[in-house]
Amino acid sequence: MNGRLSNATIAKLPAEVLVPRYARNSVTPGIVHLGVGAFHRAHQAAYVDACLADGESGWGIVGVSLRSPDTRDALEPQDGLYTLAIRDSAGEQLQVIGSIQSLLVAPEDPGAVLAALTDPRIRIVTLTITEKAYLRAADGSLDGAHPDIVHDLANPGSPKTAHGFLAEALARRSIAGTPPFTVLCCDNLPANGATLHRLLVEFAKLRDAGLGRHVADEVAFPSSMVDRIVPATTDADRARIGQQLGVEDAWPVMTEPFRQWVIEDRFPAGRPAWERFGVTMVEDVGPFEDMKLRLLNGAHSGIAYLGLLSGHATVDRAFADPSIRQFVDRLWAEAIPT
């Protein structure tokens, strides 16, 4: 292999590898993403990459890791570039994604993260921080006694949590007369936008009643539903993709061809034209969540449980079993009317 994937080496990649079809140096930031894990890079960042290629140059992504520097350490030497390997039974298509412009690590420099969030060009903040990071108590309310919440309330200028960063950034934008960004939760939580809205209002009220009202009344929190299988990247994946590229990629992402993103269309500050690339923009994401939970997740769980009991090693083999397929067909027939 000859060097590392980067802006300098991308032109040397094999012709069959898809690369960004836009001038990356003309892209300006419009989105800050909290939680730059593999799922974000296989899902939201790929959709944004398509929008950039379609000429929407104002939607580059500033990626923020709230905990670990690993993603930044892997991608910063690559100018934010990474390979998305889309795999199915027919083979593997490699696509280099260029939508992530820069990467920050919150514990190293919370001020830099707040500076990104208060940049007037930022109109959307997306999140994939996992359910645990929402810091909910047993009754679903904000866990106000959590040490990180206590820290952020006492130290608003150097937050640790997503709540702290969002609240401080929204407060600073309000003082400066900058319109608030839209907060788009992309984690697998029911009614994720409404859930995050409620939690952030609770947090903001603990800081200041006026800030609580601002978050409650002036900030949009559309809900969304996401779906794409993203297995963990192995050393064998890295080696195989490096051989195909002819350069090293420290952290490629594996995924399947199928993807889905359903979003409530409430973006007062504007948004990319995601619908041009398969995103479903709706008034209410609830019915789509019900469909996924009952038809997709319910069927997948049933296939796994029955397949294991029947001695099948993989889901595809279990689904090929006529008796299990019959079970799924009947499950769907019962669930579809609901």
C-alpha positions as CSV (number, residue, x, y, z in Angstrom):
1,M,0.0,0.0,0.0
2,N,1.2,3.5,-0.8
3,G,0.4,5.8,2.0
4,R,-2.9,6.8,3.7
5,L,-6.3,7.7,2.3
6,S,-6.4,11.5,2.2
7,N,-7.1,14.5,-0.1
8,A,-3.7,14.0,-1.5
9,T,-4.2,10.3,-2.4
10,I,-7.8,10.1,-3.4
11,A,-7.2,10.8,-7.1
12,K,-5.0,7.7,-7.2
13,L,-7.7,5.3,-6.1
14,P,-8.9,2.6,-8.5
15,A,-11.6,3.7,-10.9
16,E,-14.2,1.3,-9.4
17,V,-14.0,3.1,-6.0
18,L,-16.6,5.8,-5.7
19,V,-15.2,9.1,-4.5
20,P,-16.7,12.5,-3.6
21,R,-18.0,14.3,-6.7
22,Y,-17.5,17.8,-5.3
23,A,-14.7,20.1,-4.4
24,R,-14.3,19.5,-0.6
25,N,-12.5,22.9,-0.2
26,S,-15.7,24.7,-1.3
27,V,-17.8,23.0,1.4
28,T,-18.8,25.0,4.5
29,P,-20.2,23.6,7.8
30,G,-23.9,23.5,8.4
31,I,-24.2,20.5,10.7
32,V,-22.6,19.6,14.0
33,H,-22.9,15.9,14.8
34,L,-22.5,14.6,18.4
35,G,-21.3,11.0,18.6
36,V,-19.2,10.2,15.5
37,G,-19.4,6.5,15.6
38,A,-19.7,3.9,12.8
39,F,-23.5,4.2,12.5
40,H,-23.4,7.9,11.8
41,R,-20.7,7.4,9.2
42,A,-22.7,4.7,7.5
43,H,-26.0,6.6,7.7
44,Q,-26.4,10.4,8.2
45,A,-22.9,11.3,6.8
46,A,-23.5,9.2,3.7
47,Y,-26.9,11.0,3.0
48,V,-25.2,14.4,3.5
49,D,-22.4,13.3,1.2
50,A,-25.0,12.8,-1.5
51,C,-26.4,16.3,-0.9
52,L,-23.0,17.8,-1.2
53,A,-22.5,16.1,-4.5
54,D,-25.8,17.6,-5.6
55,G,-24.4,21.1,-5.1
56,E,-25.6,21.8,-1.6
57,S,-22.2,22.9,-0.4
58,G,-23.4,24.5,2.9
59,W,-24.0,21.3,4.8
60,G,-20.5,20.0,5.7
61,I,-20.3,18.1,9.0
62,V,-18.3,19.0,12.1
63,G,-18.0,15.7,14.0
64,V,-17.7,15.7,17.8
65,S,-16.7,12.8,20.0
66,L,-18.1,13.2,23.5
67,R,-15.7,10.7,25.0
68,S,-13.0,8.9,23.0
69,P,-10.5,10.4,20.6
70,D,-10.3,7.2,18.6
71,T,-12.4,8.3,15.6
72,R,-10.5,11.7,15.5
73,D,-7.2,10.0,15.7
74,A,-8.1,7.6,12.8
75,L,-9.7,10.1,10.5
76,E,-7.9,13.4,11.1
77,P,-4.7,12.2,9.2
78,Q,-7.1,11.2,6.4
79,D,-8.6,14.7,6.1
80,G,-11.9,13.2,7.5
81,L,-12.2,10.8,4.6
82,Y,-13.1,7.1,5.1
83,T,-14.4,4.2,3.1
84,L,-18.0,2.9,3.3
85,A,-18.0,-0.7,2.2
86,I,-21.5,-1.7,1.1
87,R,-21.8,-5.4,1.1
88,D,-24.3,-7.9,-0.2
89,S,-24.4,-11.4,-1.6
90,A,-23.1,-10.2,-5.0
91,G,-20.0,-8.5,-3.6
92,E,-18.8,-5.2,-2.1
93,Q,-18.9,-1.6,-3.4
94,L,-16.4,0.8,-1.9
95,Q,-17.4,4.5,-1.6
96,V,-15.2,7.2,0.0
97,I,-17.3,9.6,2.0
98,G,-16.1,13.2,2.3
99,S,-18.9,15.0,4.2
100,I,-17.0,15.2,7.6
101,Q,-14.9,18.3,7.4
102,S,-13.4,18.3,10.9
103,L,-13.4,16.3,14.1
104,L,-13.3,17.5,17.7
105,V,-12.9,15.6,21.0
106,A,-15.1,17.3,23.6
107,P,-13.0,16.3,26.8
108,E,-9.9,17.7,25.2
109,D,-11.3,21.1,24.2
110,P,-15.0,21.8,25.2
111,G,-14.5,25.4,24.1
112,A,-13.8,24.3,20.5
113,V,-17.0,22.3,20.5
114,L,-19.0,25.3,21.9
115,A,-17.4,27.5,19.2
116,A,-18.6,25.1,16.5
117,L,-22.1,25.0,18.0
118,T,-22.4,28.7,18.2
119,D,-21.1,29.3,14.6
120,P,-24.1,31.0,12.8
121,R,-23.5,28.7,9.8
122,I,-24.6,25.7,11.9
123,R,-28.3,25.2,11.4
124,I,-28.7,21.5,12.5
125,V,-27.2,19.5,15.3
126,T,-27.6,15.7,14.9
127,L,-27.0,13.1,17.6
128,T,-26.1,9.4,17.8
129,I,-24.8,9.2,21.4
130,T,-26.6,5.9,22.5
131,E,-29.5,5.6,24.8
132,K,-27.3,5.6,27.9
133,A,-26.0,9.1,27.2
134,Y,-29.4,10.7,27.6
135,L,-29.0,10.3,31.4
136,R,-32.6,9.4,32.3
137,A,-33.8,8.4,35.7
138,A,-35.9,5.3,36.2
139,D,-39.1,7.3,35.6
140,G,-37.8,8.7,32.3
141,S,-37.1,12.2,33.6
142,L,-33.6,13.8,33.6
143,D,-31.3,12.2,36.2
144,G,-30.4,15.5,37.9
145,A,-28.2,13.7,40.4
146,H,-25.9,12.2,37.8
147,P,-22.4,13.5,38.4
148,D,-22.0,14.7,34.8
149,I,-25.3,16.7,35.0
150,V,-24.2,18.2,38.4
151,H,-20.9,19.1,36.8
152,D,-22.5,20.8,33.8
153,L,-24.9,22.8,35.9
154,A,-22.0,24.1,37.9
155,N,-19.6,24.6,34.9
156,P,-21.6,25.6,31.9
157,G,-18.5,26.8,30.0
158,S,-16.9,23.3,30.1
159,P,-19.7,20.8,29.8
160,K,-19.3,17.0,29.6
161,T,-22.8,15.9,28.4
162,A,-24.8,16.5,25.3
163,H,-27.3,18.3,27.5
164,G,-24.6,20.7,28.7
165,F,-23.2,21.4,25.3
166,L,-26.6,22.0,23.7
167,A,-28.0,24.2,26.5
168,E,-24.8,26.4,26.7
169,A,-24.7,26.8,22.9
170,L,-28.3,27.7,22.7
171,A,-27.9,30.2,25.5
172,R,-24.9,31.8,23.7
173,R,-26.7,31.9,20.4
174,S,-29.7,33.6,22.0
175,I,-27.5,36.3,23.7
176,A,-25.8,36.9,20.4
177,G,-29.1,37.2,18.4
178,T,-28.2,34.0,16.4
179,P,-31.3,31.9,15.6
180,P,-31.3,28.5,17.3
181,F,-30.2,25.4,15.4
182,T,-32.6,22.5,15.0
183,V,-31.8,19.5,17.2
184,L,-32.2,16.2,15.3
185,C,-31.9,13.0,17.5
186,C,-31.0,9.9,15.4
187,D,-30.8,7.4,18.3
188,N,-33.1,4.5,18.6
189,L,-35.5,6.0,21.2
190,P,-39.2,6.1,20.8
191,A,-40.3,9.6,19.9
192,N,-36.6,10.5,20.1
193,G,-37.1,14.2,19.3
194,A,-39.8,14.7,21.9
195,T,-37.8,12.8,24.4
196,L,-34.7,14.9,23.9
197,H,-36.8,18.1,23.9
198,R,-38.3,17.2,27.3
199,L,-34.9,16.3,28.8
200,L,-33.2,19.4,27.5
201,V,-36.0,21.6,28.8
202,E,-35.6,20.0,32.2
203,F,-31.8,20.6,32.2
204,A,-32.2,24.2,30.9
205,K,-34.7,25.0,33.6
206,L,-32.2,23.8,36.3
207,R,-29.8,26.4,34.9
208,D,-32.2,29.3,34.3
209,A,-36.0,29.6,33.9
210,G,-35.6,31.9,30.9
211,L,-33.3,29.4,29.2
212,G,-35.8,26.7,29.9
213,R,-38.6,28.7,28.2
214,H,-36.3,29.5,25.2
215,V,-35.6,25.8,24.7
216,A,-39.2,24.8,25.2
217,D,-40.7,27.4,22.8
218,E,-38.0,28.4,20.3
219,V,-36.0,25.3,19.4
220,A,-37.2,22.6,17.0
221,F,-36.7,18.9,17.9
222,P,-38.1,16.8,15.1
223,S,-38.2,13.1,15.7
224,S,-36.6,10.6,13.3
225,M,-36.4,6.9,12.7
226,V,-33.2,5.3,11.4
227,D,-32.2,1.9,10.2
228,R,-29.1,0.3,8.7
229,I,-27.0,-2.6,9.9
230,V,-23.4,-1.6,10.6
231,P,-21.2,-4.4,11.9
232,A,-18.0,-3.7,13.8
233,T,-15.0,-3.1,11.6
234,T,-12.3,-5.9,12.0
235,D,-8.6,-5.9,11.2
236,A,-9.4,-8.3,8.3
237,D,-11.8,-5.6,6.9
238,R,-9.1,-3.0,7.2
239,A,-6.6,-5.2,5.4
240,R,-9.0,-6.2,2.6
241,I,-10.1,-2.6,2.0
242,G,-6.6,-1.3,2.1
243,Q,-5.6,-3.9,-0.6
244,Q,-8.5,-2.8,-2.8
245,L,-7.8,0.9,-2.3
246,G,-4.0,0.7,-2.6
247,V,-3.8,3.0,0.4
248,E,-4.4,2.5,4.1
249,D,-7.8,3.5,5.7
250,A,-7.5,3.3,9.4
251,W,-11.2,3.1,10.0
252,P,-13.5,2.0,7.1
253,V,-17.1,1.2,7.9
254,M,-19.0,-1.9,6.9
255,T,-22.7,-1.8,6.0
256,E,-25.6,-3.3,4.0
257,P,-27.3,-1.8,0.9
258,F,-30.6,-1.2,2.8
259,R,-31.0,2.0,4.7
260,Q,-33.9,4.1,6.0
261,W,-34.3,7.5,7.5
262,V,-37.7,9.0,8.3
263,I,-37.7,12.5,9.6
264,E,-40.4,14.9,10.8
265,D,-40.1,17.9,8.6
266,R,-39.6,20.8,11.1
267,F,-36.4,22.7,10.3
268,P,-37.0,26.5,10.8
269,A,-33.3,27.2,9.9
270,G,-33.4,25.1,6.8
271,R,-32.1,21.6,5.9
272,P,-30.5,19.6,3.1
273,A,-32.8,18.2,0.4
274,W,-32.5,14.7,1.9
275,E,-35.7,13.5,0.2
276,R,-33.8,13.6,-3.1
277,F,-31.7,10.6,-1.9
278,G,-34.3,8.4,-0.3
279,V,-35.1,10.1,3.1
280,T,-38.8,10.1,3.9
281,M,-39.9,13.5,5.2
282,V,-43.1,13.3,7.2
283,E,-45.4,15.2,9.6
284,D,-45.4,12.4,12.2
285,V,-42.8,9.7,12.5
286,G,-44.9,7.6,15.0
287,P,-46.5,5.3,12.5
288,F,-43.1,4.5,10.9
289,E,-41.7,3.7,14.4
290,D,-44.6,1.3,15.0
291,M,-44.1,-0.3,11.6
292,K,-40.4,-0.9,12.3
293,L,-40.9,-2.2,15.8
294,R,-43.7,-4.6,14.9
295,L,-42.8,-5.7,11.4
296,L,-39.0,-5.5,11.3
297,N,-37.8,-5.8,14.8
298,G,-40.5,-8.2,15.9
299,A,-39.9,-10.5,12.9
300,H,-36.2,-10.3,13.3
301,S,-36.4,-11.3,17.0
302,G,-38.8,-14.2,16.1
303,I,-36.5,-15.4,13.4
304,A,-33.5,-15.4,15.8
305,Y,-35.3,-17.1,18.7
306,L,-36.9,-19.8,16.5
307,G,-33.8,-20.2,14.4
308,L,-31.6,-20.8,17.4
309,L,-34.1,-23.4,18.8
310,S,-34.2,-25.0,15.4
311,G,-30.4,-25.3,15.1
312,H,-29.8,-22.7,12.5
313,A,-26.5,-20.8,12.8
314,T,-27.5,-17.6,11.0
315,V,-30.7,-15.5,10.4
316,D,-30.6,-16.1,6.6
317,R,-30.7,-19.8,7.1
318,A,-33.4,-19.5,9.7
319,F,-35.5,-17.4,7.3
320,A,-35.1,-20.0,4.6
321,D,-36.8,-22.6,6.9
322,P,-40.4,-23.0,5.6
323,S,-41.9,-23.3,9.1
324,I,-40.1,-20.1,10.3
325,R,-41.1,-18.2,7.2
326,Q,-44.7,-19.3,7.7
327,F,-44.5,-17.9,11.3
328,V,-43.2,-14.6,10.0
329,D,-45.9,-14.3,7.3
330,R,-48.6,-14.9,10.0
331,L,-46.9,-12.4,12.3
332,W,-46.9,-9.8,9.6
333,A,-50.5,-10.5,8.7
334,E,-51.6,-9.9,12.3
335,A,-49.4,-6.9,12.8
336,I,-50.0,-5.0,9.6
337,P,-53.6,-3.9,10.5
338,T,-52.3,-2.4,13.7
